Amino acid sequence: MTQVPYPATNAPEPIRWRVWWRLTRPFSLTASVIPVLVGTSVAFASGRLQAPELFLAMLTSSVLIQIATNMFNEYFDYRHGLDTPETVGIAGAIVRGLVPAGSVFAAALACFAVAFALGLYIVSRTSLDVLLAGIASALAGYLYTGGPLPIAYTPFGELEVFIFMGPVIVGLAYFIQAGHVSQSAIWASLPVGCLVAAILIANNLRDVVADAKVGRHTIPVSLGRKPGLAIYTALLAGAYIVVAAGAAVGALPLTALLPLITLRTPIQLVGLYNRFQEPRQLDAGVRRSAGLHARFGLLLTIGIMAGALIGWHSPG
């Protein structure tokens, strides 16, 4: 592991506050908010939404774990020598001398600590199963860029975020209200997982050249840009296909088809990645992929709750 000397931080105090805000990667935080909303909406539709305070604790814990993961990503990319002053996107605050590396690591641990305390509160009201799932989620967040073999530097990063920011969080949000996991919660979790994984592969498609230079074996590096783009396309399409299939079999209400109004966006995104390859040209594609996940998830939440209000009930 490459150890890079800590740079001096001479930024004025107001700038540092903005840097800390950027370190949370705010545009990406909907990736942890949306699964909680979707899982809770299914609980509402099943008539099992009985503890709003658990929803708030779950939502806060989920966001804090993602913020910690984002900060660990910043810290370990710096320690591994992957970030440079020319890094495209929101990363690179440490290597640019805007904030001390040790402070970023400590802030990530603090976020984990608060999330753990909230998790213990949820467990005291529900089940030890929630503790196990919460610990697994926090560990996955750390191992994403930490540990001896960071998952983010392998072809399995997309699979990890699909699982933990799709079925795991959606399932937990439902479970803490209902005490079990339903087929409707599983169906609703799959498009969420597809779109959050699409954000990651959009990022990796943008950075494929830079990642290859430093030995980061993401999907686009390992398989090539075209297969990576095909997987990105499949993840985008999969979200819409799963929602349509879930509504067709009755696991989701017909109003859950509301996200189909966003269908133009994935078509535009695939076109963008087909036309351009320069990182600065594709940076907007990463943000728009995150925006699609947020809009799709909000519309899915609204659609499921609307279905409940007009008489549909979750079968699970």
Backbone torsions as a table, in degrees:
resi	resn	phi	psi	omega
1	MET	NA	131.5	-178.7
2	THR	-80.8	127.8	176.0
3	GLN	-100.8	118.3	179.5
4	VAL	-99.2	131.5	180.0
5	PRO	-58.9	142.5	178.9
6	TYR	-67.7	127.7	177.9
7	PRO	-79.8	159.1	176.1
8	ALA	-72.2	150.3	178.7
9	THR	-114.2	106.3	-177.4
10	ASN	-112.6	11.2	-176.5
11	ALA	-70.4	142.0	176.3
12	PRO	-59.6	155.2	-175.7
13	GLU	-55.8	-44.5	179.3
14	PRO	-59.7	-36.2	178.5
15	ILE	-65.8	-39.8	-179.3
16	ARG	-62.3	-38.4	176.4
17	TRP	-61.3	-40.4	178.1
18	ARG	-68.0	-35.0	177.8
19	VAL	-63.6	-44.1	178.4
20	TRP	-62.2	-38.3	175.9
21	TRP	-62.2	-43.5	178.8
22	ARG	-65.6	-32.3	-179.9
23	LEU	-64.3	-25.4	175.5
24	THR	-72.7	-14.2	-176.1
25	ARG	54.3	63.0	-170.2
26	PRO	-57.4	-32.8	-179.3
27	PHE	-63.3	-21.8	-177.0
28	SER	-93.0	-10.4	-170.9
29	LEU	-68.6	-18.3	174.8
30	THR	-62.1	-19.6	178.1
31	ALA	-63.8	-25.3	176.7
32	SER	-99.0	-19.5	178.7
33	VAL	-79.0	-46.4	-174.0
34	ILE	-58.2	-46.3	-179.4
35	PRO	-59.7	-36.1	178.7
36	VAL	-67.1	-42.4	178.5
37	LEU	-62.7	-43.3	-178.0
38	VAL	-65.5	-47.4	179.8
39	GLY	-61.5	-39.2	179.5
40	THR	-69.6	-34.5	178.4
41	SER	-65.1	-35.4	176.6
42	VAL	-67.2	-38.4	176.2
43	ALA	-62.2	-40.2	176.6
44	PHE	-60.6	-43.3	-178.3
45	ALA	-69.1	-22.7	178.9
46	SER	-91.9	0.5	-179.9
47	GLY	77.0	20.8	-175.2
48	ARG	-116.6	15.8	177.0
49	LEU	-82.9	96.6	-171.9
50	GLN	-121.8	-6.6	-174.0
51	ALA	-138.3	82.2	178.9
52	PRO	-57.9	-31.8	-179.9
53	GLU	-65.9	-32.1	176.2
54	LEU	-70.6	-36.4	174.4
55	PHE	-58.8	-47.1	-178.9
56	LEU	-65.0	-40.6	178.3
57	ALA	-64.9	-42.1	178.7
58	MET	-64.3	-44.0	-179.5
59	LEU	-62.0	-46.8	-179.4
60	THR	-64.4	-43.9	179.6
61	SER	-62.2	-42.7	-179.8
62	SER	-61.5	-44.8	179.8
63	VAL	-65.4	-41.6	-179.6
64	LEU	-63.9	-38.6	177.6
65	ILE	-64.3	-38.9	178.2
66	GLN	-69.0	-40.6	177.1
67	ILE	-59.6	-44.1	177.6
68	ALA	-60.1	-43.1	178.4
69	THR	-61.2	-43.5	178.6
70	ASN	-61.7	-40.1	180.0
71	MET	-71.8	-39.0	173.7
72	PHE	-61.1	-39.0	177.6
73	ASN	-59.0	-47.3	178.0
74	GLU	-59.9	-47.4	-176.4
75	TYR	-64.5	-49.5	-174.8
76	PHE	-75.4	-30.6	173.2
77	ASP	-62.5	-37.7	175.4
78	TYR	-65.7	-47.5	-178.6
79	ARG	-63.5	-33.2	178.8
80	HIS	-83.3	-3.0	179.3
81	GLY	74.7	24.0	-177.0
82	LEU	-86.7	-29.5	179.1
83	ASP	-87.2	144.8	175.7
84	THR	-131.9	165.4	176.7
85	PRO	-58.9	-18.3	-179.1
86	GLU	-96.0	5.4	-178.3
87	THR	-55.0	130.2	179.3
88	VAL	-84.6	141.9	178.5
89	GLY	103.7	-158.0	-170.8
90	ILE	-90.8	-10.8	-177.3
91	ALA	-79.6	171.2	173.6
92	GLY	99.8	11.4	-178.1
93	ALA	-64.3	-37.4	-178.4
94	ILE	-69.3	-49.7	-175.8
95	VAL	-66.7	-22.9	176.4
96	ARG	-83.7	-0.4	177.9
97	GLY	78.3	22.7	-176.2
98	LEU	-89.6	-18.7	-178.4
99	VAL	-159.5	142.8	179.9
100	PRO	-68.9	141.3	-179.3
101	ALA	-60.9	-41.9	-179.0
102	GLY	-61.2	-35.1	179.2
103	SER	-67.4	-37.4	178.6
104	VAL	-65.0	-44.3	179.3
105	PHE	-62.2	-44.3	-179.9
106	ALA	-64.0	-39.8	178.9
107	ALA	-64.3	-38.3	177.6
108	ALA	-63.0	-43.1	178.3
109	LEU	-63.6	-37.9	179.1
110	ALA	-63.8	-41.1	177.2
111	CYS	-61.8	-42.0	177.5
112	PHE	-61.7	-41.3	-177.5
113	ALA	-63.3	-44.3	178.9
114	VAL	-66.2	-41.9	178.0
115	ALA	-61.0	-38.6	179.6
116	PHE	-65.9	-41.2	178.5
117	ALA	-62.1	-43.0	177.0
118	LEU	-64.2	-38.2	177.9
119	GLY	-61.6	-39.9	178.3
120	LEU	-64.2	-36.7	176.3
121	TYR	-62.9	-44.1	179.5
122	ILE	-62.7	-42.7	-179.7
123	VAL	-61.7	-39.5	-179.2
124	SER	-63.3	-21.1	-178.9
125	ARG	-101.0	-12.1	-172.8
126	THR	-129.0	-96.7	-171.1
127	SER	-151.2	153.4	175.9
128	LEU	-63.4	-21.5	176.9
129	ASP	-58.2	-34.0	179.3
130	VAL	-65.6	-37.9	178.9
131	LEU	-62.4	-44.2	-179.7
132	LEU	-62.7	-44.4	179.2
133	ALA	-65.5	-38.4	179.3
134	GLY	-66.2	-43.0	178.0
135	ILE	-63.8	-41.3	178.1
136	ALA	-61.5	-39.8	-180.0
137	SER	-66.3	-44.0	179.3
138	ALA	-65.2	-41.6	178.8
139	LEU	-63.7	-40.6	177.5
140	ALA	-62.2	-38.5	178.1
141	GLY	-62.7	-42.3	179.2
142	TYR	-68.6	-46.8	-175.9
143	LEU	-71.7	-9.9	178.2
144	TYR	-57.5	-43.1	174.9
145	THR	-126.7	-4.9	178.9
146	GLY	-101.0	179.0	178.1
147	GLY	82.4	177.8	-175.5
148	PRO	-70.0	-26.6	179.4
149	LEU	-135.8	83.7	-177.5
150	PRO	-58.3	130.5	-177.2
151	ILE	-64.0	-31.7	-179.4
152	ALA	-64.5	-19.5	-178.2
153	TYR	-96.7	11.5	179.7
154	THR	-121.6	174.5	176.5
155	PRO	-75.4	5.4	-173.0
156	PHE	-103.9	7.1	179.8
157	GLY	-61.1	-44.3	-179.5
158	GLU	-63.1	-38.0	178.9
159	LEU	-64.9	-41.2	179.7
160	GLU	-62.0	-49.0	-177.6
161	VAL	-68.9	-32.8	175.5
162	PHE	-58.0	-47.0	-175.8
163	ILE	-69.7	-52.1	-170.4
164	PHE	-80.5	-29.0	-179.2
165	MET	-103.8	9.9	172.9
166	GLY	-119.0	-99.1	-176.1
167	PRO	-56.2	-38.9	-175.7
168	VAL	-67.3	-52.5	-177.2
169	ILE	-70.0	-43.5	178.0
170	VAL	-60.4	-45.2	179.7
171	GLY	-62.7	-40.9	178.6
172	LEU	-64.6	-44.0	-179.8
173	ALA	-59.1	-38.4	176.8
174	TYR	-72.5	-43.7	-173.9
175	PHE	-61.3	-40.6	-176.2
176	ILE	-69.0	-16.0	175.6
177	GLN	-94.6	-39.5	-170.7
178	ALA	-103.2	-22.0	-178.6
179	GLY	84.3	2.1	175.7
180	HIS	-155.6	177.0	177.8
181	VAL	-113.5	133.3	-177.3
182	SER	-104.8	163.4	176.6
183	GLN	-63.8	-32.6	178.9
184	SER	-65.6	-39.8	177.9
185	ALA	-63.2	-39.3	179.1
186	ILE	-65.6	-46.5	178.4
187	TRP	-59.4	-43.9	-178.1
188	ALA	-68.0	-26.8	-177.5
189	SER	-75.0	-26.8	-172.4
190	LEU	-67.1	-46.7	176.8
191	PRO	-64.7	-32.8	176.7
192	VAL	-62.8	-45.1	177.7
193	GLY	-62.9	-40.7	178.9
194	CYS	-59.0	-45.7	-174.1
195	LEU	-76.0	-30.8	176.6
196	VAL	-72.8	-34.8	174.3
197	ALA	-66.4	-32.8	177.6
198	ALA	-64.6	-34.5	176.8
199	ILE	-60.7	-44.6	-177.7
200	LEU	-65.8	-45.3	-177.8
201	ILE	-71.2	-27.6	172.6
202	ALA	-61.7	-42.7	176.9
203	ASN	-62.8	-43.4	-177.7
204	ASN	-72.1	-29.7	173.7
205	LEU	-67.0	-39.7	177.3
206	ARG	-61.6	-40.5	-171.2
207	ASP	-99.3	16.2	-170.8
208	VAL	-58.9	-40.3	-178.6
209	VAL	-69.1	-47.7	-179.6
210	ALA	-63.6	-40.2	179.9
211	ASP	-65.6	-39.5	179.2
212	ALA	-62.8	-36.4	-178.4
213	LYS	-65.9	-31.6	-177.1
214	VAL	-103.0	9.6	175.9
215	GLY	77.6	27.6	177.8
216	ARG	-92.1	115.1	-169.6
217	HIS	-96.7	65.2	176.0
218	THR	-73.3	176.2	179.0
219	ILE	-58.0	-49.3	-179.8
220	PRO	-63.3	-31.5	177.3
221	VAL	-73.3	-45.1	-175.2
222	SER	-72.8	-41.7	-174.9
223	LEU	-100.8	-21.8	-175.5
224	GLY	111.5	160.2	-176.4
225	ARG	-66.1	-41.8	-177.6
226	LYS	-64.8	-47.4	174.6
227	PRO	-61.5	-36.1	177.2
228	GLY	-62.4	-41.9	178.3
229	LEU	-66.9	-35.1	177.4
230	ALA	-64.7	-39.8	178.4
231	ILE	-67.5	-40.8	176.1
232	TYR	-57.7	-46.5	179.2
233	THR	-62.0	-42.4	-179.1
234	ALA	-64.9	-38.2	178.9
235	LEU	-65.6	-43.2	177.8
236	LEU	-62.0	-48.0	-179.6
237	ALA	-64.9	-38.2	-177.5
238	GLY	-59.4	-36.0	179.8
239	ALA	-59.9	-44.2	-177.8
240	TYR	-73.0	-38.4	-179.9
241	ILE	-64.7	-42.8	-178.4
242	VAL	-65.3	-42.4	178.5
243	VAL	-61.7	-43.9	179.4
244	ALA	-63.7	-42.0	179.9
245	ALA	-66.8	-40.8	179.0
246	GLY	-61.8	-40.3	177.2
247	ALA	-68.2	-36.6	-178.4
248	ALA	-65.2	-35.7	-178.2
249	VAL	-92.9	0.0	176.9
250	GLY	86.7	2.6	177.8
251	ALA	-73.7	-21.9	175.6
252	LEU	-129.7	151.5	178.6
253	PRO	-72.9	160.8	177.3
254	LEU	-61.1	-28.5	178.1
255	THR	-69.0	-13.3	175.2
256	ALA	-69.7	-9.1	175.9
257	LEU	-77.2	-0.9	-179.9
258	LEU	-52.6	-37.1	179.2
259	PRO	-61.8	-13.3	179.8
260	LEU	-62.7	-17.0	178.3
261	ILE	-69.7	-11.3	178.3
262	THR	-93.1	6.1	-170.8
263	LEU	-57.4	-26.5	-179.7
264	ARG	-64.6	-33.4	-176.0
265	THR	-62.7	-50.4	178.9
266	PRO	-61.5	-32.8	176.8
267	ILE	-63.3	-42.5	178.6
268	GLN	-66.6	-38.3	-179.7
269	LEU	-65.5	-44.2	177.9
270	VAL	-62.4	-39.7	176.5
271	GLY	-61.5	-40.6	178.9
272	LEU	-60.8	-46.5	-178.3
273	TYR	-72.5	-23.5	174.5
274	ASN	-75.4	-32.9	-175.7
275	ARG	-83.6	-35.7	-170.9
276	PHE	-120.8	154.8	176.5
277	GLN	-132.7	-15.6	-179.3
278	GLU	-68.8	134.9	-177.9
279	PRO	-54.1	-41.8	-177.7
280	ARG	-68.5	-27.4	176.9
281	GLN	-75.7	-26.5	-176.1
282	LEU	-96.9	-6.3	-179.8
283	ASP	-59.0	-38.6	177.1
284	ALA	-63.7	-30.7	178.7
285	GLY	-64.6	-36.1	177.6
286	VAL	-65.3	-46.4	-179.1
287	ARG	-66.3	-38.5	179.6
288	ARG	-70.3	-31.0	174.6
289	SER	-64.7	-41.6	176.3
290	ALA	-65.0	-39.5	178.2
291	GLY	-64.4	-37.1	177.6
292	LEU	-64.0	-44.8	177.6
293	HIS	-56.4	-43.2	-179.0
294	ALA	-66.3	-47.7	-177.8
295	ARG	-66.4	-44.9	179.0
296	PHE	-58.8	-47.3	-177.3
297	GLY	-64.9	-40.7	178.0
298	LEU	-64.7	-42.6	179.0
299	LEU	-66.7	-35.8	176.7
300	LEU	-65.6	-42.2	177.0
301	THR	-59.6	-48.5	179.6
302	ILE	-62.3	-42.3	-179.0
303	GLY	-62.9	-42.0	180.0
304	ILE	-67.1	-42.6	179.8
305	MET	-68.1	-37.3	177.2
306	ALA	-63.5	-40.0	177.5
307	GLY	-59.4	-40.8	178.8
308	ALA	-65.0	-38.2	-177.6
309	LEU	-68.5	-23.8	179.4
310	ILE	-103.1	12.0	170.3
311	GLY	116.9	-8.0	178.4
312	TRP	-80.2	141.6	176.4
313	HIS	-130.1	140.1	178.7
314	SER	-58.7	132.7	-178.2
315	PRO	-72.4	-13.2	-177.6
316	GLY	-98.9	NA	NA
